[in-house]
Amino acid sequence: MITLPAKLQAVLVRIARAAGQYGRDAADVKLLAVSKTWPVARIRDLAMAGQKAFGESFVQEGLDKIATLRELGLEWHFIGSLQSNKTRVVAEAFDWVHSVDRLRIAERLSEQRPASLPPLSVCLQVNVSGEASKGGVAPAQAPALALAIARLPGLCLRGLMTIPAPSDDFDEQRRPFRRLRELSEQLQADGLLLDTLSMGMSHDLEAAIAEGATLVRVGTAIFGERYTA
Ligand SMILES: *Cc1c(COP(=O)(O)O)cnc(C)c1O
């Protein structure tokens, strides 16, 4: 019998409760453990408890962890902002990239994805809150960009991702997630096959699940306040 780390257990309970409350199947909401800044020993503990998918925001830190933990067979998601000079190592080492918001980056990832690996799963990051400081394509530009990315042979466009402006109000939290879901529905009506809505973090995962999240990216609620040492 494996005992789950208490914080991981608590997050899984939150996901299950929210799924139950909003008529979703908890099995359709994947938990991505955002391990940025946390040492590999913490990741190893969670992996032993059955958590398989981890998210990293910084390229070199992610590459180091992937190399160190190679034998665990984990699934690695890049969720940070990506510069074009770093696309090759990301395409070679990661399984997913959630933060694609420019065609040039997508083209490089596609070209640089090794032929020996399956296509890189990617999400198009959309800036639904319109905050100037945040990455992501504007909703109006998203359909054309999504169609262009979907044609790239080294990539598999899985869906959309967003990081909304933080809010403590549940209804306000739901609004940007609803916009992302509606955008995804529009793209699917245009013929794209999408299975992922990457939305919801520690403070708003219930609102995201209420609006259809299929993957929540959770750091603080699993690991604690951001680790700096
Ligand atoms: C850090 C980060 C998260 C996790 O945020 P928490 O509030 O710690 O759960 C999720 N998504 C992205 C893109 C992040 O950078």
Ligand as a Chemical Component Dictionary entry (heavy atoms), coordinates in Angstrom:
data_LIG
# 
_chem_comp.id                   LIG 
_chem_comp.type                 NON-POLYMER 
_chem_comp.pdbx_formal_charge   0 
_chem_comp.three_letter_code    LIG 
# 
loop_
_chem_comp_atom.comp_id 
_chem_comp_atom.atom_id 
_chem_comp_atom.alt_atom_id 
_chem_comp_atom.type_symbol 
_chem_comp_atom.charge 
_chem_comp_atom.model_Cartn_x 
_chem_comp_atom.model_Cartn_y 
_chem_comp_atom.model_Cartn_z 
_chem_comp_atom.pdbx_ordinal 
LIG C1 C1 C 0 4.067  27.995 -11.818 1  
LIG C2 C2 C 0 3.020  27.694 -12.815 2  
LIG C3 C3 C 0 1.878  26.944 -12.466 3  
LIG C4 C4 C 0 1.601  26.478 -11.043 4  
LIG O1 O1 O 0 1.124  27.544 -10.301 5  
LIG P1 P1 P 0 0.677  27.339 -8.762  6  
LIG O2 O2 O 0 -0.064 28.567 -8.458  7  
LIG O3 O3 O 0 1.953  27.205 -7.989  8  
LIG O4 O4 O 0 -0.146 26.122 -8.713  9  
LIG C5 C5 C 0 0.968  26.632 -13.467 10 
LIG N1 N1 N 0 1.151  27.039 -14.740 11 
LIG C6 C6 C 0 2.219  27.759 -15.116 12 
LIG C7 C7 C 0 2.354  28.171 -16.536 13 
LIG C8 C8 C 0 3.177  28.109 -14.168 14 
LIG O5 O5 O 0 4.235  28.848 -14.548 15 
# 
loop_
_chem_comp_bond.comp_id 
_chem_comp_bond.atom_id_1 
_chem_comp_bond.atom_id_2 
_chem_comp_bond.value_order 
_chem_comp_bond.pdbx_ordinal 
LIG C1 C2 SING 1  
LIG C2 C3 SING 2  
LIG C2 C8 DOUB 3  
LIG C3 C4 SING 4  
LIG C3 C5 DOUB 5  
LIG C4 O1 SING 6  
LIG O1 P1 SING 7  
LIG P1 O2 DOUB 8  
LIG P1 O3 SING 9  
LIG P1 O4 SING 10 
LIG C5 N1 SING 11 
LIG N1 C6 DOUB 12 
LIG C6 C7 SING 13 
LIG C6 C8 SING 14 
LIG C8 O5 SING 15 
# 
